């Protein structure tokens, strides 16, 4: 089976909330976002792409949803439940609207924190409480998690499994197998050139980078940090 290409987005357009340090480069303009979706929709097999969104920004509903629907595309939205209903973020009604439009809802935790830095109890709370909140809103099981900042180790992956998730989405880049637990994706940035984005969409990765990626993923799967 052909490996899929995971594309991850954060915010689109002008942010409606204060951004965290280092977050701004991950926001795309509406035109840039639209060009990416046009290339995905025009691909010989658009299903080779898996589109995901992190953080639960308001632009997920107001900009991304109509753009996806216009092109017949679907996506996964990983929501920070601690931000639900806050200015610039999704509220429960907009999360339901995404789901009703055929989008899949997953957890990004409660707060935007690096999971390897949390103790076991706090990590379990992030995973279980966020999942319960989203299941209450969506009325169906929530089985996938988007890892904040892409930071994970062996303990984090064990905790994600123990909390009942069947997939964990990282930021390792490259292609992915749809039926494995840890699924890498590439976060697109507003400062990427069209050529750089084209390479991502083509699934291209330099041999040395590919080797480093494989080594890094293997190391994180077997290492406990902190």
N, C-alpha and C positions, 0 to 999 in steps of 0.2 A: 504494500500500500504506500502511495506517495505521502511523504511527510508534509504536514501543514506548516504554514508560516504564521506565527502569532504576532499581531500588531497591537501595540498598547498605546492608548491615548489617555491624557489627563484632562486638561481644560481646553476649551475652544472659545476664541473671541476675547472680549474684555472681561477679566475676572470680576465677579460680583462680591468678592470677599477679600480680606487681606491675605496675601500669599505668604507661605513660609519661606525662610531663607533658601535660595537655590531652586525654588519651584518654578519661577517665571519662565525659564527656557523650555519647559515642558508644555507650555500653552501654545497651540497652533492658531493661526488666523483662520477665519471661516473659509477663505479662498484656498489656503493650503490644505485644509482638511478636505474640502470638496474635491480637490485635484487627486488626493490620495484615494478617496472613495471612487472617483471616476475610473482610476486605473484598476482598482479591485473589481469593480463591476464589469469592466471591459475585458477582463482576463478570460482566456479560454475556459477555465474552470474556476469561477469565483469562490467555490467552496474550499479551495486549497488554503484560503485565508481565514484565520480566526481573529475576529476583532474584539478587543477588550477595552474597558474604560475603568480607571481607578479613581477613588476618592469620593465619588458621588457628588460632583459639581453640578450646579444648576444647568450648565451648558449641555450636560448629558441629555436632558429632556428638551430644552428649548432649541438647541442647535443640532445636536447629533441625531436625535430621534427622527425629525422630519427628513434630514439628509439621508439617513439610512433607509427609511421607508420609501423615499422617492426612487431609490436604486434597487429596491427589493433585497436589501442586505439585513442580516441579523448580527447581534453582538451580545457580549456578556458585560454586565455592569457590576463592578465590585465596590460596594458602598461602605463608607465609614459611618457606623450607626450613631456615634457620638455627635455627628454633625447634622443628623436628620432634622429638618425644619429650621436650621439656622440660615441666616442670610447668605445667599450665594450657593447654597447646597440644596440637594433634593429634599422634598418632604414626602410623607407617606403616600400622598395622592399621586405625585409624579412617579414615584417608584412603581406604584400599581399601574400607572399608564404605560410605563416601559414594559412591564410584564405583559399587559394585555395586548401590546403591539407585537408580541412574539419574542421579546428580548429575555435573556436569562439573567437573573439576579444572584449575585454571590456576595460573600463577606470580604471586607478589607479590614476587619477588626472594629473596635470601638473608637480608639484614638489613633492618630497617625504616629505610631511609634515603631521602632525596630524590634521585632519580636525576639531576636536572640538576646537582647538586653534585659528582658523581663524574667522574673523568677517564675517558677512552675505554676503557682497559683494565679498570678496575674495573667500569665499567658493563657491559661485555661479559661479565665474569665473573658479575656478578649475574644477568644474563639467561640466559646459556648454562648455567651450572652448576646454577642452580635448576631450569631446565627439564629437564636431564638427570637430576637427582635425582628429580623427580616422575615422569618417564617410566619410570624404573627401578622405582618403587613401583607405578605404575598399569599398566605393561605396554602402554601405548598412547601415541600422540603427544599432547603438550601444546602447544596452539596459541594460547592466549590468555593475556594478562597483565593484571593489575590494577595500575594505577600507584599506588605508595605516596604518600599525602597528596594525590593528584590532581595532583602537580607534574610538568610536562613542558615540553619545548620541541622545536624542530625536530630537534636532535641526538639527543634521547632517542627520538623517534619513528623516526628513521632506524635507531638501534641496535636498537630492538625489532623492526623489520622484518628487519634483517640477521641477527638471532638466530633467525629462522624463525617468528616469531609472525604470525598472520593477523588478530589483533584486539588493540587496546589499550583498556582501560576506564578512563576518567577520572572526575573528580568535578565535571564542569561543570554538572550538573543539566539539567533539561529532557528533551525527547523525543529518541529516537535512531532511526537507520536500522540495521537488523540486518545489512545487507550492506556497511557501510563499515568502514574500519580503525579509526578513532577513535570510540569509542562512549561518550557521556556518561551519567552516572547521578547520582542524588541520594542522599547518605548521610543516613539517618534517625538522629535523636538522641533520647536519652531525655528531653531537656528540651523537645521539641516538643509543642505542644498537639495535641489530636485534630483541631482545625480546620486547623492547619498541615499535619499529615500528610494530612488529607483533600484539601487543595489539591494536594499532591504527587501523590497517587494519581489525582487528576483531570487531571493533566498541566497544571495552570494555572501561568502565570508572567506577572507584570506586564510590559507592553510595554517599559518602560525596562530592566527586568532582562534581558528576552529580548535586547534590543539589546546590552547590555553583555556578555552571555554570548557572543553571536555574534562580537562584536569581540574578546573575550578569547581565544576559541578560535582565531580566524584569526591573531591576533598570535602566540600561542604556537606555532602550526604553522610559522611562518616565521621565528621568532626563536631565536637561540642565546644562552642566558644564561650568566653567569659569565665 
